[in-house]
């Protein structure tokens, strides 16, 4: 059912008809009850016509001057603020194509959209402030440490060979941490702008996992952590993606499982068939994370326990990088975690098929 369209002409016409009818009705009543007044049909028609014409002209002028011109100004502002809006809309085009119903509808939609955009801007502004505060803090921590070690050496510590060696090593460690933060920030920036130069191909996911585990064996042994596979039937599954970036995903997740796993614990890897994809899960039996923090785990520099997280090192960008890489693969990552039990991070990869086999 078509919606009613009320433009300036329609409004003036409708009110004029009503006023004319009321005027004729009043004259009819007067003529009926007054013996001295006798109005002919022709007179009725002339009065009706004059009433209608005068009412229409007056109403049209009033509506156009005091209402529609002001509405048009508002509409032009709204129209020009929208993508593709026409700021030079003529009076003729406005009156022809925009009824009060249509203008009202567009004003309501514009107000709703503007409110949503303002809410988004506020959210982004809060995120920007938090992000700048976090990055400032993360960069200042190693910088202040390096500055402290160097000042200590300059004040006489350099003449003590043991102090010199110890403080130079600590300064070097903090410089490396600072370099890692900057490199990770550069990598995330490349992921968010042009995207990484991904080279998709088919590869064996177990071979890649084994390679990452081999690289991290020494780090795991220092904490007494052992690796194991949860499943056996899908270990030779071929997947499709960028081998290097998926290796980075696995490395970051397994490093996390080592850092936050318990002493002499276990890091488990599971692979599960999800029809067109393979689900890869990395699990630890460590400290776990409260559920209220789950949605923030992939935010840059987010740390549940800031002091403890800095003790175990890292740039605070590992999980954010993981999320960006998987989004570049059009895949997802999820987390399950219970305090005192452990955490499981799971992500999907497309299966290799005949069409993408290399």
Secondary structure, DSSP 4 states (H G I P E B T S, - for coil): -PPP---HHHHHHHHHHHHHHHHHHHHHHHHHH-TT----HHHHHHHHHHHHHHHHHHHHHHIIIIIIHHHHHHHHHHHHHSTT--TT--HHHHHHH--HHHHHHHHHHHHHHHHHHHHHHHHHHHHHHHHHHHHHHHHHHHHHHHHHHHHHHHTTGGGSHHHHHHHHHHHHHHHHHHHHHHHHHHHHHHHHTT-----EEEEEHHHHHHHHHHHHHHHHHTTT-EEEES-STTTT-EEEEEHHHHHHHHHHHHHHHHHHSPTT-EEEEEEEEETTEEEEEEEE-SS---GGGGGGTTSTT--SSHHHHHHT---S-HHHHHHHHHHHTT--EEEEEETTTEEEEEEEEEEP-TTT--
